[in-house]
Amino acid sequence: VGPYRRCYFFSHCSTPGEPLVVLHVALTGDISSNIQAIVKEHPPSETEEKNKITAAIFYSISLTQQGLQGVELGTFLIKRVVKELQMESRSVAQAEVQ
């Protein structure tokens, strides 16, 4: 997706190549007060500096299948992503998950 960005998804073997739920995450140095600062693009050539990352902002989650409304796929994906980001970055791991 680019530097300081992650995109995660759940899929199922019955629909290969088609995600069921998609989650977009911005890795930042602080908690932003507006969405524009979160979704602004970083130049593709910019190198991600792990020591500058102190927050993970979950800014977009999309369910792609109408028939799955009411199924807690988004919650499960968020919990899995939190664990993965905590393993990836010590500074994010120290933050409280709310």
C-alpha positions as CSV (number, residue, x, y, z in Angstrom):
1,V,0.0,0.0,0.0
2,G,2.9,2.3,0.7
3,P,5.1,3.5,3.5
4,Y,3.3,3.9,6.9
5,R,0.3,2.0,5.6
6,R,-1.1,-1.5,5.9
7,C,-4.0,-3.2,4.3
8,Y,-5.4,-6.4,5.8
9,F,-8.2,-8.7,4.7
10,F,-10.1,-11.9,5.4
11,S,-10.9,-14.2,2.5
12,H,-12.4,-17.6,2.1
13,C,-11.4,-20.5,0.0
14,S,-14.9,-20.5,-1.7
15,T,-14.1,-17.0,-3.1
16,P,-10.4,-17.0,-3.9
17,G,-9.0,-13.6,-4.6
18,E,-12.0,-11.8,-3.3
19,P,-11.8,-10.4,0.2
20,L,-14.7,-10.7,2.6
21,V,-13.6,-7.8,4.8
22,V,-10.9,-5.2,4.3
23,L,-9.1,-3.1,6.9
24,H,-6.9,-0.1,6.2
25,V,-4.3,1.1,8.8
26,A,-2.1,4.2,9.0
27,L,1.0,4.0,11.1
28,T,1.8,7.4,12.6
29,G,3.8,9.2,15.1
30,D,0.8,10.6,17.0
31,I,-3.0,10.5,17.1
32,S,-4.2,12.9,14.5
33,S,-7.1,15.3,15.1
34,N,-8.4,14.9,11.5
35,I,-8.8,12.3,8.8
36,Q,-7.0,14.3,6.1
37,A,-3.7,14.0,8.0
38,I,-4.3,10.3,8.3
39,V,-5.1,9.5,4.7
40,K,-2.5,11.8,3.1
41,E,-0.2,10.0,0.8
42,H,3.4,9.5,1.5
43,P,5.8,9.5,-1.4
44,P,6.3,5.9,-2.6
45,S,10.1,6.5,-2.4
46,E,9.8,7.4,1.3
47,T,11.4,4.9,3.6
48,E,9.4,3.8,6.6
49,E,11.3,4.5,9.8
50,K,10.0,2.1,12.5
51,N,11.2,4.3,15.4
52,K,8.8,7.0,14.3
53,I,5.8,4.8,14.6
54,T,3.9,5.1,17.9
55,A,0.3,4.7,16.8
56,A,-1.8,2.6,14.5
57,I,-4.9,4.3,13.2
58,F,-7.6,2.0,11.8
59,Y,-9.3,4.3,9.4
60,S,-11.3,2.2,7.0
61,I,-13.1,-1.1,7.3
62,S,-15.3,-2.5,4.6
63,L,-17.5,-5.6,4.4
64,T,-17.6,-6.7,0.8
65,Q,-20.5,-9.2,1.0
66,Q,-24.0,-8.0,1.9
67,G,-24.9,-11.5,3.1
68,L,-22.4,-11.4,5.9
69,Q,-23.8,-8.4,7.7
70,G,-24.2,-9.1,11.4
71,V,-21.2,-11.5,11.3
72,E,-18.4,-10.2,13.5
73,L,-15.7,-10.5,10.8
74,G,-14.5,-6.9,11.3
75,T,-14.0,-7.4,15.0
76,F,-12.0,-10.6,14.5
77,L,-9.9,-8.9,11.8
78,I,-9.2,-5.9,14.0
79,K,-8.1,-8.2,16.9
80,R,-5.8,-10.2,14.7
81,V,-4.3,-7.0,13.2
82,V,-3.7,-5.5,16.6
83,K,-1.7,-8.6,17.6
84,E,0.3,-8.6,14.4
85,L,1.1,-4.9,14.8
86,Q,2.2,-5.4,18.4
87,M,4.6,-8.1,17.3
88,E,5.9,-5.8,14.5
89,S,6.5,-2.7,16.5
90,R,7.4,-2.4,20.2
91,S,6.2,1.2,20.4
92,V,2.7,0.3,19.1
93,A,2.8,-2.8,21.4
94,Q,3.1,-0.5,24.5
95,A,0.0,1.4,23.6
96,E,-3.3,0.6,25.2
97,V,-5.8,-1.1,22.9
98,Q,-9.2,0.5,23.2
